[in-house]
Amino acid sequence: MPVVGTSLISDDGNGIVRSLYQYFLKNRSMPPLVENGIKTFFPGFELNFESMPDGNVFLIVKFGDNFFYPPGIPNGFYKLVIILELIDQNPQILLIDELENSLHEKMVEYVLDAIKARNIKTIISTHSPLVVDLVDLKNILIVKMLDNHTDIKHIKNPEEKSKILIKESITPSESIIYGDMDN
């Protein structure tokens, strides 16, 4: 039975299972970035698929002799797999809202490194000091609501600012929180 639906992944992640399943059928493996992410952060977990008679496909996670079906699969696992699969597809632009939600700090760092390695234009919205502290100052835009309009600023002199922060033992997120990045 053929897999129904498009292999494209929508902005909410819909289609990720079909995309992974089609890749698996063609290559008998997962995309390398996805496979490495699973091995790194979820050792012993394996992705499996169950094809239904109507053409729908379900993602199943195997761990030892146990099988986990949706919704028993952790959100962080899904999120990591989805983002890594999207990165693997080398999009022209990648938009991620609240990257840090459901992901451990090391996973966030892994994702950011993968994005950087592929030089993918990416917009990540966050309130997380973790994400801010992992990104180069030259890539940060500070967005604020002021008097019913949105104010967007680059950090002035990011290289110089970075040296000052290191010298003073202040993280970029601390500097932003206390309003020092506006200078």
MODELLER restraints for C-alpha pairs under 7 A, 6 or more apart:
rsr = mdl.restraints
at = mdl.atoms
rsr.add(forms.Gaussian(group=physical.xy_distance, feature=features.Distance(at['CA:1:A'], at['CA:53:A']), mean=6.72, stdev=0.5))
rsr.add(forms.Gaussian(group=physical.xy_distance, feature=features.Distance(at['CA:1:A'], at['CA:55:A']), mean=6.10, stdev=0.5))
rsr.add(forms.Gaussian(group=physical.xy_distance, feature=features.Distance(at['CA:2:A'], at['CA:55:A']), mean=5.78, stdev=0.5))
rsr.add(forms.Gaussian(group=physical.xy_distance, feature=features.Distance(at['CA:3:A'], at['CA:55:A']), mean=4.54, stdev=0.5))
rsr.add(forms.Gaussian(group=physical.xy_distance, feature=features.Distance(at['CA:3:A'], at['CA:56:A']), mean=6.12, stdev=0.5))
rsr.add(forms.Gaussian(group=physical.xy_distance, feature=features.Distance(at['CA:4:A'], at['CA:55:A']), mean=4.93, stdev=0.5))
rsr.add(forms.Gaussian(group=physical.xy_distance, feature=features.Distance(at['CA:4:A'], at['CA:56:A']), mean=6.01, stdev=0.5))
rsr.add(forms.Gaussian(group=physical.xy_distance, feature=features.Distance(at['CA:7:A'], at['CA:15:A']), mean=6.03, stdev=0.5))
rsr.add(forms.Gaussian(group=physical.xy_distance, feature=features.Distance(at['CA:7:A'], at['CA:18:A']), mean=5.75, stdev=0.5))
rsr.add(forms.Gaussian(group=physical.xy_distance, feature=features.Distance(at['CA:7:A'], at['CA:19:A']), mean=4.88, stdev=0.5))
rsr.add(forms.Gaussian(group=physical.xy_distance, feature=features.Distance(at['CA:8:A'], at['CA:15:A']), mean=5.97, stdev=0.5))
rsr.add(forms.Gaussian(group=physical.xy_distance, feature=features.Distance(at['CA:8:A'], at['CA:19:A']), mean=6.87, stdev=0.5))
rsr.add(forms.Gaussian(group=physical.xy_distance, feature=features.Distance(at['CA:9:A'], at['CA:15:A']), mean=4.57, stdev=0.5))
rsr.add(forms.Gaussian(group=physical.xy_distance, feature=features.Distance(at['CA:9:A'], at['CA:16:A']), mean=5.55, stdev=0.5))
rsr.add(forms.Gaussian(group=physical.xy_distance, feature=features.Distance(at['CA:13:A'], at['CA:82:A']), mean=6.57, stdev=0.5))
rsr.add(forms.Gaussian(group=physical.xy_distance, feature=features.Distance(at['CA:16:A'], at['CA:82:A']), mean=6.43, stdev=0.5))
rsr.add(forms.Gaussian(group=physical.xy_distance, feature=features.Distance(at['CA:17:A'], at['CA:57:A']), mean=6.83, stdev=0.5))
rsr.add(forms.Gaussian(group=physical.xy_distance, feature=features.Distance(at['CA:17:A'], at['CA:58:A']), mean=6.87, stdev=0.5))
rsr.add(forms.Gaussian(group=physical.xy_distance, feature=features.Distance(at['CA:17:A'], at['CA:59:A']), mean=6.23, stdev=0.5))
rsr.add(forms.Gaussian(group=physical.xy_distance, feature=features.Distance(at['CA:18:A'], at['CA:57:A']), mean=6.52, stdev=0.5))
rsr.add(forms.Gaussian(group=physical.xy_distance, feature=features.Distance(at['CA:20:A'], at['CA:30:A']), mean=6.93, stdev=0.5))
rsr.add(forms.Gaussian(group=physical.xy_distance, feature=features.Distance(at['CA:21:A'], at['CA:49:A']), mean=6.88, stdev=0.5))
rsr.add(forms.Gaussian(group=physical.xy_distance, feature=features.Distance(at['CA:23:A'], at['CA:30:A']), mean=6.78, stdev=0.5))
rsr.add(forms.Gaussian(group=physical.xy_distance, feature=features.Distance(at['CA:24:A'], at['CA:30:A']), mean=5.63, stdev=0.5))
rsr.add(forms.Gaussian(group=physical.xy_distance, feature=features.Distance(at['CA:33:A'], at['CA:84:A']), mean=6.19, stdev=0.5))
rsr.add(forms.Gaussian(group=physical.xy_distance, feature=features.Distance(at['CA:33:A'], at['CA:88:A']), mean=6.48, stdev=0.5))
rsr.add(forms.Gaussian(group=physical.xy_distance, feature=features.Distance(at['CA:34:A'], at['CA:81:A']), mean=5.93, stdev=0.5))
rsr.add(forms.Gaussian(group=physical.xy_distance, feature=features.Distance(at['CA:34:A'], at['CA:84:A']), mean=5.50, stdev=0.5))
rsr.add(forms.Gaussian(group=physical.xy_distance, feature=features.Distance(at['CA:34:A'], at['CA:85:A']), mean=6.12, stdev=0.5))
rsr.add(forms.Gaussian(group=physical.xy_distance, feature=features.Distance(at['CA:38:A'], at['CA:45:A']), mean=6.86, stdev=0.5))
rsr.add(forms.Gaussian(group=physical.xy_distance, feature=features.Distance(at['CA:44:A'], at['CA:63:A']), mean=5.78, stdev=0.5))
rsr.add(forms.Gaussian(group=physical.xy_distance, feature=features.Distance(at['CA:44:A'], at['CA:64:A']), mean=6.91, stdev=0.5))
rsr.add(forms.Gaussian(group=physical.xy_distance, feature=features.Distance(at['CA:45:A'], at['CA:61:A']), mean=6.43, stdev=0.5))
rsr.add(forms.Gaussian(group=physical.xy_distance, feature=features.Distance(at['CA:45:A'], at['CA:62:A']), mean=5.64, stdev=0.5))
rsr.add(forms.Gaussian(group=physical.xy_distance, feature=features.Distance(at['CA:45:A'], at['CA:63:A']), mean=4.78, stdev=0.5))
rsr.add(forms.Gaussian(group=physical.xy_distance, feature=features.Distance(at['CA:46:A'], at['CA:61:A']), mean=5.62, stdev=0.5))
rsr.add(forms.Gaussian(group=physical.xy_distance, feature=features.Distance(at['CA:46:A'], at['CA:62:A']), mean=5.03, stdev=0.5))
rsr.add(forms.Gaussian(group=physical.xy_distance, feature=features.Distance(at['CA:46:A'], at['CA:63:A']), mean=6.48, stdev=0.5))
rsr.add(forms.Gaussian(group=physical.xy_distance, feature=features.Distance(at['CA:47:A'], at['CA:59:A']), mean=6.95, stdev=0.5))
rsr.add(forms.Gaussian(group=physical.xy_distance, feature=features.Distance(at['CA:47:A'], at['CA:60:A']), mean=6.03, stdev=0.5))
rsr.add(forms.Gaussian(group=physical.xy_distance, feature=features.Distance(at['CA:47:A'], at['CA:61:A']), mean=4.91, stdev=0.5))
rsr.add(forms.Gaussian(group=physical.xy_distance, feature=features.Distance(at['CA:47:A'], at['CA:62:A']), mean=6.39, stdev=0.5))
rsr.add(forms.Gaussian(group=physical.xy_distance, feature=features.Distance(at['CA:48:A'], at['CA:59:A']), mean=6.02, stdev=0.5))
rsr.add(forms.Gaussian(group=physical.xy_distance, feature=features.Distance(at['CA:48:A'], at['CA:60:A']), mean=4.92, stdev=0.5))
rsr.add(forms.Gaussian(group=physical.xy_distance, feature=features.Distance(at['CA:48:A'], at['CA:61:A']), mean=5.88, stdev=0.5))
rsr.add(forms.Gaussian(group=physical.xy_distance, feature=features.Distance(at['CA:48:A'], at['CA:62:A']), mean=6.88, stdev=0.5))
rsr.add(forms.Gaussian(group=physical.xy_distance, feature=features.Distance(at['CA:49:A'], at['CA:57:A']), mean=6.48, stdev=0.5))
rsr.add(forms.Gaussian(group=physical.xy_distance, feature=features.Distance(at['CA:49:A'], at['CA:58:A']), mean=5.55, stdev=0.5))
rsr.add(forms.Gaussian(group=physical.xy_distance, feature=features.Distance(at['CA:49:A'], at['CA:59:A']), mean=4.81, stdev=0.5))
rsr.add(forms.Gaussian(group=physical.xy_distance, feature=features.Distance(at['CA:49:A'], at['CA:60:A']), mean=5.48, stdev=0.5))
rsr.add(forms.Gaussian(group=physical.xy_distance, feature=features.Distance(at['CA:50:A'], at['CA:57:A']), mean=5.55, stdev=0.5))
rsr.add(forms.Gaussian(group=physical.xy_distance, feature=features.Distance(at['CA:50:A'], at['CA:58:A']), mean=5.13, stdev=0.5))
rsr.add(forms.Gaussian(group=physical.xy_distance, feature=features.Distance(at['CA:50:A'], at['CA:59:A']), mean=6.64, stdev=0.5))
rsr.add(forms.Gaussian(group=physical.xy_distance, feature=features.Distance(at['CA:51:A'], at['CA:57:A']), mean=4.46, stdev=0.5))
rsr.add(forms.Gaussian(group=physical.xy_distance, feature=features.Distance(at['CA:51:A'], at['CA:58:A']), mean=6.50, stdev=0.5))
rsr.add(forms.Gaussian(group=physical.xy_distance, feature=features.Distance(at['CA:60:A'], at['CA:67:A']), mean=6.61, stdev=0.5))
rsr.add(forms.Gaussian(group=physical.xy_distance, feature=features.Distance(at['CA:60:A'], at['CA:68:A']), mean=5.72, stdev=0.5))
rsr.add(forms.Gaussian(group=physical.xy_distance, feature=features.Distance(at['CA:60:A'], at['CA:69:A']), mean=5.07, stdev=0.5))
rsr.add(forms.Gaussian(group=physical.xy_distance, feature=features.Distance(at['CA:61:A'], at['CA:67:A']), mean=5.69, stdev=0.5))
rsr.add(forms.Gaussian(group=physical.xy_distance, feature=features.Distance(at['CA:61:A'], at['CA:68:A']), mean=5.05, stdev=0.5))
rsr.add(forms.Gaussian(group=physical.xy_distance, feature=features.Distance(at['CA:61:A'], at['CA:69:A']), mean=6.70, stdev=0.5))
rsr.add(forms.Gaussian(group=physical.xy_distance, feature=features.Distance(at['CA:62:A'], at['CA:68:A']), mean=6.27, stdev=0.5))
rsr.add(forms.Gaussian(group=physical.xy_distance, feature=features.Distance(at['CA:75:A'], at['CA:102:A']), mean=6.18, stdev=0.5))
rsr.add(forms.Gaussian(group=physical.xy_distance, feature=features.Distance(at['CA:76:A'], at['CA:102:A']), mean=4.59, stdev=0.5))
rsr.add(forms.Gaussian(group=physical.xy_distance, feature=features.Distance(at['CA:76:A'], at['CA:103:A']), mean=5.23, stdev=0.5))
rsr.add(forms.Gaussian(group=physical.xy_distance, feature=features.Distance(at['CA:87:A'], at['CA:115:A']), mean=6.58, stdev=0.5))
rsr.add(forms.Gaussian(group=physical.xy_distance, feature=features.Distance(at['CA:90:A'], at['CA:120:A']), mean=6.83, stdev=0.5))
rsr.add(forms.Gaussian(group=physical.xy_distance, feature=features.Distance(at['CA:91:A'], at['CA:120:A']), mean=6.96, stdev=0.5))
rsr.add(forms.Gaussian(group=physical.xy_distance, feature=features.Distance(at['CA:92:A'], at['CA:120:A']), mean=6.68, stdev=0.5))
rsr.add(forms.Gaussian(group=physical.xy_distance, feature=features.Distance(at['CA:92:A'], at['CA:121:A']), mean=6.58, stdev=0.5))
rsr.add(forms.Gaussian(group=physical.xy_distance, feature=features.Distance(at['CA:93:A'], at['CA:120:A']), mean=6.35, stdev=0.5))
rsr.add(forms.Gaussian(group=physical.xy_distance, feature=features.Distance(at['CA:93:A'], at['CA:121:A']), mean=4.86, stdev=0.5))
rsr.add(forms.Gaussian(group=physical.xy_distance, feature=features.Distance(at['CA:93:A'], at['CA:122:A']), mean=5.58, stdev=0.5))
rsr.add(forms.Gaussian(group=physical.xy_distance, feature=features.Distance(at['CA:94:A'], at['CA:121:A']), mean=6.32, stdev=0.5))
rsr.add(forms.Gaussian(group=physical.xy_distance, feature=features.Distance(at['CA:94:A'], at['CA:122:A']), mean=4.65, stdev=0.5))
rsr.add(forms.Gaussian(group=physical.xy_distance, feature=features.Distance(at['CA:94:A'], at['CA:123:A']), mean=6.34, stdev=0.5))
rsr.add(forms.Gaussian(group=physical.xy_distance, feature=features.Distance(at['CA:95:A'], at['CA:122:A']), mean=5.79, stdev=0.5))
rsr.add(forms.Gaussian(group=physical.xy_distance, feature=features.Distance(at['CA:95:A'], at['CA:123:A']), mean=4.88, stdev=0.5))
rsr.add(forms.Gaussian(group=physical.xy_distance, feature=features.Distance(at['CA:95:A'], at['CA:124:A']), mean=5.94, stdev=0.5))
rsr.add(forms.Gaussian(group=physical.xy_distance, feature=features.Distance(at['CA:96:A'], at['CA:123:A']), mean=6.32, stdev=0.5))
rsr.add(forms.Gaussian(group=physical.xy_distance, feature=features.Distance(at['CA:96:A'], at['CA:124:A']), mean=4.77, stdev=0.5))
rsr.add(forms.Gaussian(group=physical.xy_distance, feature=features.Distance(at['CA:96:A'], at['CA:125:A']), mean=6.54, stdev=0.5))
rsr.add(forms.Gaussian(group=physical.xy_distance, feature=features.Distance(at['CA:97:A'], at['CA:124:A']), mean=5.71, stdev=0.5))
rsr.add(forms.Gaussian(group=physical.xy_distance, feature=features.Distance(at['CA:97:A'], at['CA:125:A']), mean=4.94, stdev=0.5))
rsr.add(forms.Gaussian(group=physical.xy_distance, feature=features.Distance(at['CA:97:A'], at['CA:126:A']), mean=6.63, stdev=0.5))
rsr.add(forms.Gaussian(group=physical.xy_distance, feature=features.Distance(at['CA:98:A'], at['CA:124:A']), mean=6.97, stdev=0.5))
rsr.add(forms.Gaussian(group=physical.xy_distance, feature=features.Distance(at['CA:98:A'], at['CA:125:A']), mean=5.62, stdev=0.5))
rsr.add(forms.Gaussian(group=physical.xy_distance, feature=features.Distance(at['CA:98:A'], at['CA:126:A']), mean=4.77, stdev=0.5))
rsr.add(forms.Gaussian(group=physical.xy_distance, feature=features.Distance(at['CA:99:A'], at['CA:124:A']), mean=6.82, stdev=0.5))
rsr.add(forms.Gaussian(group=physical.xy_distance, feature=features.Distance(at['CA:99:A'], at['CA:126:A']), mean=6.87, stdev=0.5))
rsr.add(forms.Gaussian(group=physical.xy_distance, feature=features.Distance(at['CA:100:A'], at['CA:108:A']), mean=6.22, stdev=0.5))
rsr.add(forms.Gaussian(group=physical.xy_distance, feature=features.Distance(at['CA:109:A'], at['CA:134:A']), mean=6.95, stdev=0.5))
rsr.add(forms.Gaussian(group=physical.xy_distance, feature=features.Distance(at['CA:129:A'], at['CA:173:A']), mean=4.96, stdev=0.5))
rsr.add(forms.Gaussian(group=physical.xy_distance, feature=features.Distance(at['CA:132:A'], at['CA:172:A']), mean=6.68, stdev=0.5))
rsr.add(forms.Gaussian(group=physical.xy_distance, feature=features.Distance(at['CA:132:A'], at['CA:173:A']), mean=5.75, stdev=0.5))
rsr.add(forms.Gaussian(group=physical.xy_distance, feature=features.Distance(at['CA:133:A'], at['CA:171:A']), mean=6.47, stdev=0.5))
rsr.add(forms.Gaussian(group=physical.xy_distance, feature=features.Distance(at['CA:133:A'], at['CA:172:A']), mean=5.64, stdev=0.5))
rsr.add(forms.Gaussian(group=physical.xy_distance, feature=features.Distance(at['CA:133:A'], at['CA:173:A']), mean=5.94, stdev=0.5))
rsr.add(forms.Gaussian(group=physical.xy_distance, feature=features.Distance(at['CA:137:A'], at['CA:155:A']), mean=6.81, stdev=0.5))
rsr.add(forms.Gaussian(group=physical.xy_distance, feature=features.Distance(at['CA:137:A'], at['CA:158:A']), mean=5.41, stdev=0.5))
rsr.add(forms.Gaussian(group=physical.xy_distance, feature=features.Distance(at['CA:138:A'], at['CA:155:A']), mean=6.67, stdev=0.5))
rsr.add(forms.Gaussian(group=physical.xy_distance, feature=features.Distance(at['CA:138:A'], at['CA:158:A']), mean=5.33, stdev=0.5))
rsr.add(forms.Gaussian(group=physical.xy_distance, feature=features.Distance(at['CA:140:A'], at['CA:154:A']), mean=6.42, stdev=0.5))
rsr.add(forms.Gaussian(group=physical.xy_distance, feature=features.Distance(at['CA:140:A'], at['CA:155:A']), mean=6.86, stdev=0.5))
rsr.add(forms.Gaussian(group=physical.xy_distance, feature=features.Distance(at['CA:141:A'], at['CA:152:A']), mean=6.44, stdev=0.5))
rsr.add(forms.Gaussian(group=physical.xy_distance, feature=features.Distance(at['CA:141:A'], at['CA:153:A']), mean=5.54, stdev=0.5))
rsr.add(forms.Gaussian(group=physical.xy_distance, feature=features.Distance(at['CA:141:A'], at['CA:154:A']), mean=4.89, stdev=0.5))
rsr.add(forms.Gaussian(group=physical.xy_distance, feature=features.Distance(at['CA:141:A'], at['CA:155:A']), mean=6.94, stdev=0.5))
rsr.add(forms.Gaussian(group=physical.xy_distance, feature=features.Distance(at['CA:142:A'], at['CA:152:A']), mean=5.64, stdev=0.5))
rsr.add(forms.Gaussian(group=physical.xy_distance, feature=features.Distance(at['CA:142:A'], at['CA:153:A']), mean=5.25, stdev=0.5))
rsr.add(forms.Gaussian(group=physical.xy_distance, feature=features.Distance(at['CA:142:A'], at['CA:154:A']), mean=6.48, stdev=0.5))
rsr.add(forms.Gaussian(group=physical.xy_distance, feature=features.Distance(at['CA:143:A'], at['CA:150:A']), mean=6.79, stdev=0.5))
rsr.add(forms.Gaussian(group=physical.xy_distance, feature=features.Distance(at['CA:143:A'], at['CA:151:A']), mean=5.67, stdev=0.5))
rsr.add(forms.Gaussian(group=physical.xy_distance, feature=features.Distance(at['CA:143:A'], at['CA:152:A']), mean=4.58, stdev=0.5))
rsr.add(forms.Gaussian(group=physical.xy_distance, feature=features.Distance(at['CA:143:A'], at['CA:153:A']), mean=6.67, stdev=0.5))
rsr.add(forms.Gaussian(group=physical.xy_distance, feature=features.Distance(at['CA:144:A'], at['CA:150:A']), mean=5.71, stdev=0.5))
rsr.add(forms.Gaussian(group=physical.xy_distance, feature=features.Distance(at['CA:144:A'], at['CA:151:A']), mean=5.16, stdev=0.5))
rsr.add(forms.Gaussian(group=physical.xy_distance, feature=features.Distance(at['CA:144:A'], at['CA:152:A']), mean=6.59, stdev=0.5))
rsr.add(forms.Gaussian(group=physical.xy_distance, feature=features.Distance(at['CA:145:A'], at['CA:151:A']), mean=6.07, stdev=0.5))
rsr.add(forms.Gaussian(group=physical.xy_distance, feature=features.Distance(at['CA:155:A'], at['CA:181:A']), mean=6.33, stdev=0.5))
rsr.add(forms.Gaussian(group=physical.xy_distance, feature=features.Distance(at['CA:155:A'], at['CA:182:A']), mean=6.92, stdev=0.5))
rsr.add(forms.Gaussian(group=physical.xy_distance, feature=features.Distance(at['CA:165:A'], at['CA:171:A']), mean=6.38, stdev=0.5))
rsr.add(forms.Gaussian(group=physical.xy_distance, feature=features.Distance(at['CA:175:A'], at['CA:181:A']), mean=5.75, stdev=0.5))
